[in-house]
């Protein structure tokens, strides 16, 4: 294979294993991924990046998201120049394979980080109280955006940590996520943060800061005379 190329294949008969080779250069940031589940195939892929000896596994992956997205993806920064191999098989090898166990396989070289910014909310924006709706404008001209992770931070900037909210792997409706914070009121004066990844493992972070809740949801302070 060459960089930025895709191939169609099939795991057939049962127990089949497909190998690909490519030439890499030290410093190449690469991504390898499969589409099988995504195209309606019964195949649950497993892929491995193999060193030049044809045996030593550098990195491998079964599911992009365990038990949720059964297509596989690996990214890696090559440390030397030479020949590398990609091993592709069913996760339960040798117990799966047939003429309908099709897949598409991609190999990327991508040295550039994605670009991203929050479009909802903007800095200083007002949030809803119960559910927080977030949208990130993300773009990657190399391997493409793979997924976006979302985090939130309360208005306690001295002792609280960033809290993971969730992630989006589906670009069909944009890169967005809706979540309910454990303590919604603490988001007044807080922030949101997103990390955008591409298929080669490059990433960029973006934030929406100094957020506010509608006044009707803020706690009232009653002063005694």
N, CA, C and O of each residue as an XYZ file, in Angstrom:
900
protein
N       0.829     -1.193      0.000
C       0.000      0.000      0.000
C       0.865      1.245      0.000
O       2.030      1.210      0.395
N       0.286      2.332     -0.444
C       0.910      3.641     -0.338
C       0.085      4.489      0.614
O      -1.077      4.180      0.880
N       0.680      5.555      1.127
C      -0.044      6.445      2.025
C      -1.263      7.050      1.327
O      -1.279      7.267      0.115
N      -2.282      7.313      2.151
C      -3.515      7.951      1.691
C      -4.186      7.138      0.584
O      -4.667      7.668     -0.417
N      -4.193      5.834      0.815
C      -4.795      4.884     -0.109
C      -5.764      4.003      0.674
O      -5.584      3.797      1.874
N      -6.786      3.484      0.004
C      -7.705      2.523      0.607
C      -7.792      1.292     -0.273
O      -7.586      1.365     -1.485
N      -8.100      0.150      0.350
C      -8.291     -1.106     -0.366
C      -9.555     -1.780      0.136
O      -9.905     -1.662      1.311
N     -10.239     -2.487     -0.752
C     -11.368     -3.315     -0.377
C     -10.898     -4.756     -0.262
O     -10.107     -5.224     -1.080
N     -11.388     -5.461      0.758
C     -10.987     -6.844      0.953
C     -12.104     -7.663      1.558
O     -13.190     -7.157      1.839
N     -11.815     -8.951      1.757
C     -12.794     -9.857      2.352
C     -12.043    -10.908      3.167
O     -11.020    -11.435      2.729
N     -12.557    -11.200      4.340
C     -12.012    -12.288      5.150
C     -12.771    -13.555      4.761
O     -13.882    -13.801      5.231
N     -12.150    -14.350      3.895
C     -12.773    -15.550      3.348
C     -11.666    -16.441      2.791
O     -10.797    -15.973      2.056
N     -11.703    -17.753      3.149
C     -12.683    -18.454      3.983
C     -12.457    -18.189      5.459
O     -11.617    -17.364      5.817
N     -13.200    -18.882      6.326
C     -12.994    -18.736      7.764
C     -11.547    -18.983      8.151
O     -10.935    -19.955      7.709
N     -11.006    -18.102      8.975
C      -9.607    -18.223      9.369
C      -8.650    -17.445      8.503
O      -7.447    -17.445      8.761
N      -9.159    -16.773      7.471
C      -8.315    -15.968      6.587
C      -7.681    -14.808      7.358
O      -8.304    -14.231      8.249
N      -6.443    -14.474      7.009
C      -5.736    -13.315      7.535
C      -5.144    -12.561      6.350
O      -4.475    -13.161      5.509
N      -5.381    -11.252      6.274
C      -4.842    -10.439      5.182
C      -3.667     -9.608      5.688
O      -3.707     -9.058      6.788
N      -2.620     -9.526      4.867
C      -1.441     -8.724      5.191
C      -1.230     -7.673      4.105
O      -1.444     -7.930      2.921
N      -0.813     -6.502      4.528
C      -0.413     -5.426      3.620
C       0.959     -4.938      4.064
O       1.304     -5.031      5.242
N       1.742     -4.418      3.124
C       3.014     -3.815      3.496
C       3.101     -2.417      2.909
O       2.485     -2.104      1.890
N       3.888     -1.587      3.584
C       4.115     -0.225      3.089
C       5.488      0.236      3.530
O       6.070     -0.312      4.467
N       5.999      1.241      2.852
C       7.292      1.829      3.177
C       7.058      3.091      4.021
O       6.319      3.992      3.622
N       7.692      3.133      5.174
C       7.550      4.281      6.064
C       8.869      4.991      6.281
O       9.940      4.415      6.091
N       8.778      6.246      6.680
C       9.959      7.066      6.949
C       9.898      7.540      8.395
O       8.830      7.909      8.883
N      11.022      7.531      9.073
C      11.061      7.990     10.461
C      10.460      9.383     10.568
O      10.814     10.286      9.809
N       9.550      9.547     11.515
C       8.868     10.822     11.690
C       7.496     10.876     11.056
O       6.763     11.844     11.261
N       7.124      9.849     10.279
C       5.779      9.798      9.697
C       4.754      9.525     10.795
O       4.900      8.569     11.556
N       3.737     10.347     10.878
C       2.603     10.099     11.759
C       1.543      9.405     10.915
O       1.004      9.994      9.978
N       1.243      8.148     11.250
C       0.380      7.359     10.382
C      -0.908      6.953     11.102
O      -0.967      6.901     12.330
N      -1.921      6.671     10.312
C      -3.168      6.142     10.825
C      -3.626      4.984      9.958
O      -3.492      5.016      8.734
N      -4.169      3.957     10.605
C      -4.701      2.785      9.923
C      -6.102      2.547     10.479
O      -6.290      2.549     11.695
N      -7.068      2.346      9.620
C      -8.412      2.064     10.125
C      -9.166      1.178      9.134
O      -8.809      1.070      7.961
N     -10.220      0.551      9.651
C     -11.072     -0.291      8.833
C     -12.515      0.201      8.894
O     -12.934      0.837      9.861
N     -13.254     -0.107      7.847
C     -14.705      0.034      7.846
C     -15.289     -1.327      7.479
O     -15.099     -1.816      6.366
N     -15.986     -1.920      8.408
C     -16.719     -3.160      8.162
C     -18.116     -3.003      8.760
O     -19.119     -3.045      8.048
N     -18.160     -2.824     10.068
C     -19.440     -2.516     10.719
C     -20.109     -1.325     10.048
O     -21.324     -1.321      9.849
N     -19.314     -0.311      9.699
C     -19.849      0.928      9.127
C     -20.500      0.711      7.764
O     -21.332      1.516      7.346
N     -20.132     -0.371      7.060
C     -20.710     -0.630      5.744
C     -21.640     -1.846      5.757
O     -21.982     -2.384      4.705
N     -22.044     -2.272      6.957
C     -23.017     -3.348      7.079
C     -22.455     -4.746      7.032
O     -23.217     -5.706      6.916
N     -21.143     -4.898      7.119
C     -20.524     -6.213      7.100
C     -20.645     -6.873      8.479
O     -20.608     -6.173      9.491
N     -20.787     -8.202      8.541
C     -20.783     -8.894      9.832
C     -19.388     -9.025     10.441
O     -19.244     -9.506     11.565
N     -18.366     -8.601      9.706
C     -16.989     -8.732     10.172
C     -16.684     -7.775     11.309
O     -16.957     -6.579     11.212
N     -16.122     -8.298     12.383
C     -15.585     -7.501     13.491
C     -14.067     -7.574     13.369
O     -13.461     -8.595     13.693
N     -13.453     -6.482     12.899
C     -12.035     -6.523     12.541
C     -11.106     -6.397     13.747
O     -11.484     -5.901     14.808
N      -9.894     -6.859     13.540
C      -8.772     -6.611     14.443
C      -7.561     -6.337     13.568
O      -7.274     -7.102     12.647
N      -6.836     -5.237     13.850
C      -5.675     -4.909     13.038
C      -4.446     -4.734     13.923
O      -4.547     -4.411     15.107
N      -3.294     -4.955     13.318
C      -2.019     -4.797     14.023
C      -0.994     -4.194     13.078
O      -0.933     -4.544     11.900
N      -0.190     -3.286     13.611
C       0.975     -2.748     12.900
C       2.161     -3.623     13.273
O       2.492     -3.768     14.449
N       2.807     -4.214     12.249
C       3.874     -5.194     12.450
C       5.200     -4.616     11.970
O       5.261     -3.932     10.948
N       6.257     -4.900     12.720
C       7.599     -4.426     12.362
C       8.148     -5.200     11.165
O       7.516     -6.129     10.663
N       9.324     -4.801     10.726
C       9.888     -5.313      9.473
C      10.192     -6.809      9.518
O      10.348     -7.432      8.468
N      10.281     -7.404     10.723
C      10.533     -8.843     10.805
C       9.285     -9.666     10.492
O       9.354    -10.892     10.405
N       8.138     -8.990     10.322
C       6.906     -9.690      9.993
C       6.232    -10.364     11.168
O       5.222    -11.044     10.991
N       6.780    -10.186     12.388
C       6.233    -10.868     13.562
C       5.970     -9.930     14.734
O       4.963    -10.073     15.428
N       6.850     -8.989     14.957
C       6.775     -8.151     16.161
C       5.652     -7.131     16.039
O       5.647     -6.305     15.125
N       4.698     -7.194     16.967
C       3.559     -6.286     16.963
C       3.967     -4.967     17.618
O       4.379     -4.945     18.778
N       3.852     -3.885     16.878
C       4.149     -2.557     17.407
C       2.936     -1.992     18.137
O       3.057     -1.432     19.226
N       1.763     -2.148     17.519
C       0.527     -1.647     18.121
C      -0.631     -2.362     17.455
O      -0.574     -2.657     16.262
N      -1.698     -2.649     18.222
C      -2.854     -3.320     17.660
C      -4.133     -2.783     18.272
O      -4.115     -2.141     19.323
N      -5.254     -3.057     17.594
C      -6.548     -2.587     18.074
C      -7.647     -3.509     17.582
O      -7.608     -3.999     16.453
N      -8.627     -3.737     18.442
C      -9.812     -4.503     18.084
C     -10.978     -3.565     17.784
O     -11.472     -3.528     16.657
N     -11.419     -2.807     18.792
C     -12.560     -1.904     18.635
C     -12.134     -0.453     18.790
O     -11.332     -0.128     19.665
N     -12.671      0.424     17.936
C     -12.473      1.866     18.133
C     -13.054      2.291     19.477
O     -12.423      3.046     20.216
N     -14.248      1.811     19.792
C     -14.865      1.985     21.104
C     -15.341      0.609     21.544
O     -16.193      0.008     20.891
N     -14.801      0.110     22.638
C     -15.058     -1.264     23.045
C     -16.550     -1.550     23.184
O     -17.276     -0.826     23.865
N     -16.990     -2.618     22.528
C     -18.373     -3.101     22.544
C     -19.358     -2.155     21.853
O     -20.560     -2.419     21.846
N     -18.867     -1.060     21.274
C     -19.758     -0.097     20.627
C     -19.414      0.054     19.150
O     -20.283     -0.102     18.292
N     -18.152      0.357     18.848
C     -17.696      0.517     17.466
C     -16.652     -0.570     17.197
O     -15.500     -0.458     17.614
N     -17.080     -1.629     16.489
C     -16.227     -2.802     16.316
C     -15.191     -2.632     15.205
O     -14.293     -3.464     15.079
N     -15.297     -1.565     14.391
C     -14.234     -1.290     13.420
C     -12.966     -0.882     14.166
O     -13.034     -0.341     15.270
N     -11.818     -1.143     13.560
C     -10.533     -0.983     14.241
C      -9.777      0.237     13.740
O      -9.977      0.682     12.610
N      -8.908      0.776     14.590
C      -8.073      1.923     14.204
C      -6.794      1.929     15.035
O      -6.815      1.674     16.239
N      -5.682      2.227     14.365
C      -4.376      2.338     15.015
C      -3.688      3.589     14.490
O      -3.760      3.879     13.295
N      -3.026      4.328     15.362
C      -2.172      5.426     14.908
C      -0.819      5.309     15.598
O      -0.709      4.776     16.702
N       0.214      5.823     14.919
C       1.564      5.620     15.440
C       2.529      6.585     14.764
O       2.378      6.900     13.583
N       3.521      7.053     15.517
C       4.610      7.866     14.985
C       5.790      6.943     14.697
O       6.389      6.395     15.623
N       6.124      6.768     13.431
C       7.190      5.843     13.059
C       8.538      6.344     13.554
O       8.854      7.528     13.434
N       9.326      5.439     14.107
C      10.621      5.815     14.680
C      11.797      5.486     13.766
O      12.931      5.884     14.033
N      11.522      4.761     12.693
C      12.615      4.414     11.778
C      12.081      4.314     10.358
O      10.876      4.197     10.135
N      13.002      4.362      9.405
C      12.658      4.216      7.998
C      12.777      2.749      7.597
O      13.745      2.076      7.951
N      11.779      2.257      6.850
C      11.835      0.866      6.421
C      10.473      0.330      6.038
O       9.525      1.085      5.823
N      10.394     -1.002      5.957
C       9.161     -1.690      5.587
C       8.365     -2.037      6.830
O       8.911     -2.516      7.824
N       7.062     -1.787      6.760
C       6.143     -2.155      7.830
C       5.022     -2.995      7.235
O       4.776     -2.965      6.029
N       4.341     -3.753      8.111
C       3.244     -4.603      7.679
C       1.993     -4.305      8.501
O       2.067     -3.891      9.658
N       0.854     -4.527      7.874
C      -0.437     -4.409      8.543
C      -1.103     -5.777      8.483
O      -1.237     -6.363      7.408
N      -1.514     -6.280      9.630
C      -2.199     -7.561      9.731
C      -3.668     -7.310     10.023
O      -3.990     -6.598     10.975
N      -4.567     -7.878      9.227
C      -6.001     -7.657      9.378
C      -6.712     -9.001      9.426
O      -6.529     -9.850      8.554
N      -7.534     -9.179     10.471
C      -8.241    -10.433     10.654
C      -9.523    -10.193     11.442
O      -9.772     -9.078     11.899
N     -10.335    -11.233     11.601
C     -11.505    -11.160     12.474
C     -11.040    -11.214     13.925
O     -10.047    -11.868     14.244
N     -11.758    -10.529     14.789
C     -11.348    -10.485     16.200
C     -11.365    -11.881     16.814
O     -10.573    -12.177     17.709
N     -12.280    -12.752     16.328
C     -12.382    -14.104     16.877
C     -11.742    -15.138     15.947
O     -12.160    -16.295     15.902
N     -10.724    -14.699     15.210
C      -9.966    -15.608     14.337
C      -9.591    -16.872     15.115
O      -9.165    -16.767     16.265
N      -9.736    -18.053     14.528
C     -10.107    -18.377     13.135
C     -11.573    -18.769     12.956
O     -11.908    -19.518     12.038
N     -12.434    -18.272     13.819
C     -13.817    -18.754     13.826
C     -14.767    -17.945     12.951
O     -15.969    -18.209     12.964
N     -14.274    -16.974     12.194
C     -15.151    -16.148     11.367
C     -14.556    -15.976      9.982
O     -13.342    -16.040      9.789
N     -15.440    -15.756      9.026
C     -15.019    -15.516      7.650
C     -15.992    -16.133      6.661
O     -16.447    -17.262      6.843
N     -16.304    -15.389      5.618
C     -17.180    -15.864      4.546
C     -17.153    -14.825      3.438
O     -16.493    -13.795      3.573
N     -17.859    -15.079      2.349
C     -17.815    -14.179      1.202
C     -18.417    -12.815      1.498
O     -18.132    -11.853      0.785
N     -19.254    -12.708      2.548
C     -19.855    -11.416      2.895
C     -19.102    -10.694      4.001
O     -19.555     -9.648      4.466
N     -17.977    -11.220      4.428
C     -17.177    -10.577      5.483
C     -16.228     -9.560      4.845
O     -15.006     -9.700      4.892
N     -16.823     -8.553      4.261
C     -16.069     -7.557      3.503
C     -15.602     -6.418      4.408
O     -16.126     -6.216      5.504
N     -14.610     -5.686      3.924
C     -14.110     -4.514      4.650
C     -13.449     -3.555      3.678
O     -13.073     -3.930      2.567
N     -13.314     -2.318      4.114
C     -12.470     -1.331      3.445
C     -11.404     -0.899      4.437
O     -11.680     -0.698      5.620
N     -10.207     -0.763      3.946
C      -9.042     -0.537      4.803
C      -8.293      0.709      4.321
O      -8.042      0.863      3.126
N      -7.941      1.589      5.250
C      -7.320      2.875      4.923
C      -5.948      2.991      5.589
O      -5.745      2.518      6.708
N      -5.009      3.629      4.880
C      -3.691      3.958      5.427
C      -3.419      5.431      5.180
O      -3.473      5.897      4.043
N      -3.126      6.166      6.255
C      -2.910      7.608      6.153
C      -1.511      7.985      6.641
O      -0.938      7.345      7.522
N      -0.991      9.043      6.036
C       0.121      9.804      6.596
C      -0.403     11.220      6.790
O      -0.909     11.841      5.855
N      -0.275     11.726      8.022
C      -0.875     13.024      8.342
C      -0.003     13.694      9.405
O       0.089     13.208     10.532
N       0.628     14.799      9.048
C       1.521     15.495      9.966
C       0.894     16.758     10.548
O       1.531     17.454     11.339
N      -0.349     17.063     10.166
C      -0.979     18.308     10.586
C      -2.080     18.065     11.612
O      -2.829     17.093     11.512
N      -2.174     18.960     12.606
C      -3.249     18.880     13.587
C      -4.567     19.350     12.972
O      -4.561     20.160     12.045
N      -5.697     18.848     13.478
C      -6.988     19.386     13.026
C      -7.140     20.844     13.459
O      -6.329     21.366     14.224
N      -8.194     21.489     12.955
C      -8.584     22.818     13.425
C      -9.962     22.697     14.054
O     -10.775     21.881     13.621
N     -10.229     23.511     15.080
C     -11.500     23.381     15.786
C     -11.830     24.646     16.553
O     -10.938     25.385     16.970
N     -13.119     24.890     16.733
C     -13.605     25.979     17.589
C     -15.032     25.656     17.999
O     -15.760     24.977     17.274
N     -15.424     26.145     19.162
C     -16.802     25.964     19.605
C     -17.714     26.896     18.819
O     -17.430     28.086     18.681
N     -18.816     26.343     18.304
C     -19.856     27.173     17.712
C     -21.079     27.262     18.616
O     -21.927     28.137     18.438
N     -21.171     26.344     19.597
C     -22.219     26.386     20.612
C     -21.717     25.694     21.864
O     -21.419     24.500     21.822
N     -21.613     26.416     22.989
C     -21.783     27.869     23.122
C     -20.504     28.602     22.726
O     -19.454     27.984     22.552
N     -20.600     29.917     22.585
C     -19.437     30.759     22.377
C     -18.915     31.238     23.718
O     -19.592     31.087     24.736
N     -17.721     31.814     23.734
C     -17.194     32.392     24.968
C     -18.203     33.374     25.550
O     -18.751     34.220     24.843
N     -18.439     33.241     26.866
C     -19.386     34.135     27.539
C     -20.832     33.811     27.263
O     -21.713     34.590     27.626
N     -21.108     32.683     26.629
C     -22.465     32.330     26.247
C     -23.316     31.863     27.407
O     -22.813     31.578     28.494
N     -24.606     31.789     27.162
C     -25.572     31.350     28.174
C     -25.986     29.916     27.882
O     -26.279     29.564     26.740
N     -26.007     29.092     28.927
C     -26.335     27.678     28.803
C     -27.769     27.414     29.231
O     -28.359     28.197     29.975
N     -28.320     26.314     28.760
C     -29.534     25.812     29.370
C     -29.165     25.153     30.696
O     -27.992     24.879     30.948
N     -30.159     24.898     31.541
C     -29.834     24.439     32.890
C     -29.708     22.921     32.977
O     -28.683     22.416     33.436
N     -30.725     22.190     32.548
C     -30.736     20.746     32.755
C     -29.800     20.012     31.799
O     -29.025     19.152     32.217
N     -29.877     20.358     30.507
C     -29.053     19.703     29.498
C     -28.173     20.736     28.816
O     -28.642     21.807     28.432
N     -26.904     20.413     28.670
C     -25.954     21.303     28.018
C     -25.734     20.806     26.598
O     -25.274     19.681     26.401
N     -26.054     21.621     25.615
C     -25.858     21.289     24.201
C     -24.557     21.920     23.713
O     -24.351     23.124     23.871
N     -23.692     21.122     23.130
C     -22.402     21.609     22.653
C     -22.217     21.240     21.188
O     -22.647     20.172     20.752
N     -21.577     22.127     20.430
C     -21.244     21.857     19.037
C     -19.867     22.425     18.738
O     -19.565     23.564     19.095
N     -19.040     21.633     18.086
C     -17.689     22.059     17.719
C     -17.553     22.011     16.206
O     -17.901     21.010     15.579
N     -17.051     23.084     15.621
C     -16.705     23.104     14.206
C     -15.289     22.551     14.077
O     -14.323     23.205     14.471
N     -15.169     21.346     13.526
C     -13.878     20.655     13.441
C     -13.585     20.269     12.003
O     -14.486     19.903     11.248
N     -12.311     20.356     11.635
C     -11.916     20.052     10.256
C     -10.496     19.494     10.242
O      -9.631     19.927     11.003
N     -10.281     18.521      9.357
C      -8.940     17.986      9.150
C      -8.811     17.593      7.685
O      -9.564     16.753      7.192
N      -7.858     18.201      6.994
C      -7.724     17.993      5.554
C      -6.843     16.799      5.208
O      -6.714     16.445      4.035
N      -6.234     16.172      6.216
C      -5.380     15.021      5.956
C      -6.138     13.719      6.065
O      -6.751     13.269      5.097
N      -6.101     13.112      7.234
C      -6.777     11.828      7.450
C      -8.240     11.985      7.824
O      -8.987     11.007      7.812
N      -8.663     13.208      8.158
C     -10.047     13.441      8.552
C     -10.235     13.332     10.055
O      -9.472     12.645     10.733
N     -11.245     14.004     10.573
C     -11.552     13.954     12.009
C     -12.108     12.575     12.347
O     -13.007     12.079     11.668
N     -11.574     11.962     13.392
C     -12.089     10.657     13.823
C     -13.153     10.805     14.902
O     -14.216     10.192     14.809
N     -12.876     11.619     15.935
C     -13.851     11.787     17.009
C     -13.497     13.011     17.838
O     -12.400     13.560     17.736
N     -14.452     13.425     18.660
C     -14.284     14.597     19.517
C     -14.685     14.219     20.944
O     -15.753     13.648     21.163
N     -13.834     14.538     21.900
C     -14.130     14.337     23.316
C     -14.521     15.661     23.952
O     -13.950     16.705     23.636
N     -15.505     15.610     24.858
C     -16.018     16.813     25.499
C     -15.805     16.741     27.010
O     -15.987     15.696     27.634
N     -15.407     17.899     27.589
C     -15.171     18.017     29.024
C     -15.837     19.298     29.537
O     -16.101     20.224     28.770
N     -16.103     19.333     30.843
C     -16.604     20.572     31.438
C     -15.895     20.831     32.759
O     -15.390     19.914     33.407
N     -15.872     22.100     33.137
C     -15.229     22.515     34.383
C     -16.180     23.445     35.123
O     -16.784     24.340     34.531
N     -16.302     23.219     36.420
C     -17.177     24.064     37.229
C     -16.525     25.427     37.449
O     -15.414     25.684     36.987
N     -17.240     26.288     38.163
C     -16.694     27.613     38.482
C     -15.698     27.575     39.629
O     -15.188     28.618     40.037
N     -15.414     26.397     40.152
C     -14.386     26.242     41.179
C     -13.051     25.976     40.490
O     -12.673     24.828     40.259
N     -12.347     27.055     40.167
C     -11.102     26.922     39.418
C      -9.890     26.632     40.300
O      -8.795     26.397     39.788
N     -10.073     26.647     41.620
C      -8.944     26.416     42.522
C      -8.776     24.949     42.890
O      -7.649     24.467     42.998
N      -9.874     24.235     43.085
C      -9.747     22.868     43.593
C     -10.396     21.809     42.718
O     -10.094     20.627     42.885
N     -11.282     22.180     41.787
C     -11.972     21.179     40.965
C     -11.159     20.826     39.726
O     -10.313     21.604     39.283
N     -11.421     19.650     39.175
C     -10.756     19.172     37.965
C     -11.726     19.201     36.773
O     -12.937     19.346     36.936
N     -11.156     19.059     35.581
C     -11.988     18.886     34.395
C     -12.710     17.545     34.484
O     -12.133     16.553     34.931
N     -13.969     17.516     34.057
C     -14.792     16.311     34.111
C     -15.144     15.878     32.697
O     -15.618     16.678     31.890
N     -14.905     14.600     32.405
C     -15.223     14.044     31.089
C     -16.733     13.958     30.941
O     -17.410     13.403     31.806
N     -17.273     14.506     29.842
C     -18.712     14.476     29.592
C     -19.099     13.359     28.632
O     -20.094     12.671     28.856
N     -18.323     13.170     27.563
C     -18.642     12.152     26.565
C     -17.928     12.446     25.261
O     -17.103     13.357     25.196
N     -18.236     11.685     24.221
C     -17.558     11.869     22.953
C     -18.477     11.554     21.781
O     -19.487     10.864     21.926
N     -18.106     12.069     20.630
C     -18.895     11.915     19.410
C     -18.014     11.315     18.324
O     -16.955     11.852     18.000
N     -18.468     10.183     17.759
C     -17.758      9.515     16.669
C     -18.522      9.614     15.358
O     -18.056      9.105     14.338
N     -19.669     10.248     15.363
C     -20.535     10.276     14.186
C     -20.595     11.677     13.600
O     -21.198     12.563     14.204
N     -19.984     11.902     12.437
C     -19.943     13.249     11.857
C     -21.189     13.626     11.052
O     -21.288     14.752     10.564
N     -22.134     12.704     10.909
C     -23.250     12.948      9.992
C     -24.121     14.123     10.426
O     -24.735     14.774      9.580
N     -24.189     14.407     11.721
C     -24.978     15.546     12.195
C     -24.088     16.616     12.818
O     -24.547     17.401     13.648
N     -22.819     16.649     12.422
C     -21.867     17.582     13.007
C     -21.225     16.970     14.241
O     -21.597     15.881     14.678
N     -20.266     17.679     14.789
C     -19.566     17.197     15.983
C     -20.200     17.853     17.200
O     -19.948     19.025     17.482
N     -21.027     17.096     17.924
C     -21.766     17.680     19.042
C     -22.007     16.641     20.120
O     -21.848     15.440     19.904
N     -22.396     17.141     21.293
C     -22.705     16.247     22.407
C     -23.623     16.984     23.370
O     -23.450     18.178     23.616
N     -24.597     16.269     23.912
C     -25.516     16.816     24.905
C     -25.366     16.023     26.195
O     -25.415     14.793     26.180
N     -25.184     16.716     27.302
C     -24.980     16.027     28.571
C     -25.618     16.817     29.711
O     -25.961     17.990     29.562
N     -25.768     16.148     30.846
C     -26.317     16.772     32.037
C     -25.251     16.765     33.120
O     -24.900     15.698     33.623
N     -24.721     17.937     33.494
C     -23.692     17.986     34.539
C     -24.239     17.505     35.878
O     -25.425     17.660     36.169
N     -23.369     16.926     36.682
C     -23.788     16.466     38.006
C     -24.239     17.629     38.882
O     -25.144     17.481     39.704
N     -23.607     18.781     38.704
C     -23.971     19.974     39.479
C     -24.144     21.132     38.502
O     -23.225     21.933     38.334
N     -25.307     21.237     37.855
C     -25.481     22.245     36.800
C     -25.207     23.671     37.251
O     -24.639     24.458     36.494
N     -25.603     24.017     38.475
C     -25.448     25.396     38.931
C     -23.987     25.832     38.968
O     -23.686     27.019     38.840
N     -23.077     24.867     39.143
C     -21.656     25.217     39.234
C     -21.068     25.572     37.874
O     -19.918     26.007     37.801
N     -21.832     25.395     36.789
C     -21.327     25.770     35.471
C     -21.399     27.270     35.231
O     -20.824     27.757     34.257
N     -22.090     28.022     36.092
C     -22.115     29.473     35.948
C     -20.727     30.016     36.300
O     -20.307     29.974     37.456
N     -20.029     30.520     35.292
C     -18.639     30.919     35.466
C     -17.659     29.821     35.117
O     -16.450     30.000     35.264
N     -18.166     28.675     34.654
C     -17.318     27.554     34.269
C     -16.972     27.567     32.791
O     -17.035     28.608     32.137
N     -16.605     26.400     32.265
C     -16.133     26.321     30.883
C     -16.373     24.937     30.308
O     -16.589     23.970     31.040
N     -16.330     24.859     28.993
C     -16.352     23.607     28.251
C     -15.052     23.486     27.467
O     -14.442     24.486     27.090
N     -14.642     22.253     27.230
C     -13.417     22.017     26.466
C     -13.619     20.793     25.592
O     -14.261     19.827     26.005
N     -13.073     20.831     24.387
C     -13.172     19.701     23.458
C     -11.795     19.377     22.907
O     -11.000     20.275     22.633
N     -11.517     18.085     22.747
C     -10.296     17.620     22.095
C     -10.697     16.915     20.816
O     -11.458     15.948     20.843
N     -10.183     17.402     19.693
C     -10.520     16.884     18.369
C      -9.346     16.050     17.860
O      -8.215     16.533     17.807
N      -9.614     14.800     17.486
C      -8.593     13.881     17.008
C      -8.802     13.579     15.526
O      -9.934     13.534     15.045
N      -7.699     13.375     14.810
C      -7.820     12.840     13.459
C      -7.415     11.368     13.470
O      -7.000     10.843     14.503
N      -7.536     10.696     12.308
C      -7.295      9.259     12.263
C      -5.821      8.881     12.395
O      -5.496      7.711     12.594
N      -4.931      9.864     12.285
C      -3.506      9.578     12.467
C      -3.049      9.836     13.908
O      -1.885      9.608     14.237
N      -3.951     10.306     14.758
C      -3.610     10.542     16.157
C      -3.223     11.962     16.483
O      -2.934     12.260     17.642
N      -3.204     12.862     15.497
C      -2.989     14.277     15.790
C      -4.226     14.832     16.486
O      -5.330     14.318     16.305
N      -4.041     15.879     17.281
C      -5.188     16.422     17.993
C      -5.011     17.912     18.268
O      -3.905     18.450     18.207
N      -6.130     18.560     18.571
C      -6.125     19.963     18.956
C      -7.222     20.164     19.996
O      -8.245     19.480     19.960
N      -7.014     21.094     20.915
C      -8.010     21.404     21.931
C      -8.611     22.785     21.706
O      -7.946     23.689     21.200
N      -9.869     22.935     22.086
C     -10.545     24.225     21.978
C     -11.523     24.366     23.136
O     -12.060     23.372     23.623
N     -11.757     25.605     23.580
C     -12.605     25.815     24.742
C     -13.646     26.893     24.533
O     -13.525     27.738     23.646
N     -14.669     26.847     25.368
C     -15.660     27.915     25.487
C     -15.644     28.336     26.957
O     -15.941     27.530     27.840
N     -15.298     29.595     27.216
C     -14.963     30.038     28.563
C     -15.997     31.034     29.105
O     -16.785     31.619     28.362
N     -15.956     31.199     30.442
C     -16.789     32.204     31.124
C     -18.257     32.042     30.761
O     -18.905     32.993     30.325
N     -18.776     30.837     30.942
C     -20.151     30.524     30.580
C     -21.117     30.917     31.694
O     -20.723     31.064     32.851
N     -22.378     31.085     31.332
C     -23.369     31.559     32.308
C     -24.658     30.764     32.186
O     -24.978     30.224     31.127
N     -25.392     30.704     33.292
C     -26.731     30.144     33.313
C     -27.744     31.275     33.273
O     -27.437     32.388     33.700
N     -28.940     31.016     32.770
C     -29.983     32.051     32.822
C     -30.229     32.490     34.258
O     -30.137     31.679     35.179
N     -30.538     33.751     34.453
C     -30.704     34.302     35.799
C     -31.760     33.562     36.609
O     -31.649     33.470     37.832
N     -32.786     33.032     35.939
C     -33.861     32.380     36.685
C     -33.401     31.103     37.364
O     -34.072     30.608     38.269
N     -32.237     30.550     36.927
C     -31.756     29.314     37.521
C     -30.703     29.534     38.598
O     -30.314     28.586     39.280
N     -30.237     30.767     38.762
C     -29.188     31.016     39.735
C     -29.789     31.080     41.126
O     -30.887     31.613     41.289
N     -29.102     30.551     42.142
C     -29.645     30.569     43.501
C     -29.788     31.994     44.020
O     -28.934     32.844     43.772
N     -30.888     32.249     44.750
C     -31.146     33.576     45.312
C     -30.525     33.673     46.691
O     -30.575     32.723     47.472
N     -29.941     34.823     46.989
C     -29.359     35.072     48.302
C     -30.256     36.081     49.023
O     -30.420     37.206     48.551
N     -30.835     35.693     50.153
C     -31.722     36.560     50.931
C     -30.931     37.120     52.107
O     -30.429     36.366     52.940
N     -30.822     38.431     52.172
C     -30.093     39.057     53.253
C     -31.040     39.404     54.389
O     -32.127     39.934     54.159
N     -30.634     39.109     55.598
C     -31.432     39.477     56.762
C     -31.112     40.916     57.154
O     -30.001     41.407     56.953
N     -32.110     41.566     57.713
C     -31.897     42.945     58.166
C     -31.178     42.962     59.506
O     -30.910     44.034     60.049
